[in-house]
Amino acid sequence: MMINPMKHFFLALVLLVSFNAQARISAFEFDDPEKEGDYKELINELRCLVCQNQNIADSNAELAQDLKRKTFELVASGKNKQQVRDYMVERYGDFVLYSPPMSNTTLLLWSGPFIIFLVGLVFLIRFVRSRGKDDPANELTEEQKRQAAELLKGK
């Protein structure tokens, strides 16, 4: 009987992936389902400061693990979601939140997309209006019209 090495390779790969997936499951246990819900919501709202485009729930960075542990400790000790957010902002700044609050320092961040949209809309309107105008420089002279007619007749 012949042993298929590819079969063993795929089996090893599946086992490796499943062990890796189990390693990512947090070992934090809550005595209250409401606290567990708050914890899950918070780790999805807080940004990993190392990865920057991931929340701490999805990040495997060491700092993200520390932030998850601290979030667990704060929620387990009875802090509400806003108190945990305030703690994280006080310690790491507004950047730790995926949705930073409206303030003087974040005004451009919040209004920037709208400003860019309006500027683009103004340019688009001006472009469309300028194309609709008759430009006398683009009109053909009588000689050019006669030549074009001759070309079309095939002479």
SVG drawing of the C-alpha trace seen along z (x, -y; Angstrom):
<svg xmlns="http://www.w3.org/2000/svg" viewBox="-26 -82 31 84">
<polyline fill="none" stroke="black" stroke-width="0.4" points="0.0,0.0 1.4,-3.4 1.3,-6.4 0.1,-9.6 2.4,-12.4 0.1,-15.1 -2.7,-13.7 -0.4,-13.9 0.7,-17.4 -2.9,-18.7 -3.8,-16.9 -0.8,-18.6 -1.8,-22.0 -5.4,-21.6 -4.2,-20.7 -1.8,-23.6 -4.5,-26.1 -7.0,-24.8 -4.4,-25.0 -3.6,-28.6 -7.3,-29.5 -7.7,-28.1 -4.8,-30.1 -6.5,-33.3 -9.6,-32.6 -9.3,-34.7 -9.2,-33.0 -11.1,-35.7 -14.2,-34.5 -16.9,-36.7 -19.5,-36.1 -22.0,-38.3 -23.0,-38.0 -23.6,-41.8 -20.0,-42.4 -18.9,-39.9 -20.9,-41.8 -19.4,-45.1 -15.9,-43.6 -16.5,-42.3 -17.9,-45.6 -15.0,-47.5 -12.3,-45.3 -13.9,-45.8 -14.0,-49.6 -10.5,-50.1 -7.7,-50.5 -4.4,-48.6 -1.8,-51.2 0.8,-49.0 -1.2,-47.8 -3.3,-51.0 -5.8,-49.5 -7.0,-46.7 -9.0,-46.7 -7.5,-45.0 -9.8,-42.0 -8.2,-41.1 -4.6,-42.0 -2.0,-39.6 0.4,-42.4 1.8,-42.3 0.3,-45.7 -3.1,-44.6 -2.9,-41.6 -2.1,-44.0 -5.0,-46.3 -7.4,-43.3 -6.2,-42.2 -6.6,-45.7 -10.0,-46.1 -11.0,-42.8 -9.7,-43.9 -11.6,-47.2 -14.9,-45.6 -14.6,-42.8 -14.0,-45.4 -17.3,-47.0 -16.3,-49.9 -18.8,-50.7 -18.0,-51.1 -17.6,-54.9 -15.2,-54.7 -13.1,-52.1 -13.0,-54.4 -12.1,-57.4 -9.2,-55.4 -7.9,-54.3 -8.1,-57.8 -6.4,-59.3 -3.6,-56.9 -3.2,-56.6 -5.0,-59.6 -8.0,-59.8 -6.2,-57.7 -7.0,-54.6 -10.7,-55.0 -11.9,-54.1 -14.5,-56.9 -12.7,-59.8 -15.0,-62.5 -15.6,-65.8 -13.2,-68.4 -10.9,-71.2 -8.1,-68.7 -10.3,-66.3 -12.5,-68.8 -10.6,-68.4 -10.7,-64.6 -14.5,-64.7 -15.1,-67.5 -12.3,-66.6 -14.3,-64.1 -17.2,-66.5 -14.9,-69.4 -13.2,-67.2 -16.6,-66.1 -17.8,-69.7 -14.6,-70.9 -14.8,-68.0 -18.5,-68.7 -17.7,-72.4 -15.0,-71.4 -17.3,-68.8 -20.0,-71.4 -17.6,-74.0 -16.2,-71.4 -19.6,-70.3 -20.8,-73.9 -17.6,-74.9 -18.1,-72.0 -21.6,-73.1 -20.6,-76.6 -20.1,-77.1 -16.5,-78.0 -16.2,-79.9 -12.6,-78.8 -13.8,-75.2 -16.2,-75.9 -15.1,-74.9 -14.6,-77.5 -16.5,-77.3 -13.3,-76.0 -12.9,-73.3 -16.6,-72.3 -16.2,-72.1 -13.1,-69.9 -14.9,-67.6 -17.8,-67.3 -15.5,-66.4 -13.8,-63.7 -17.1,-62.2 -18.2,-62.1 -15.0,-60.4 -13.6,-62.8"/>
</svg>
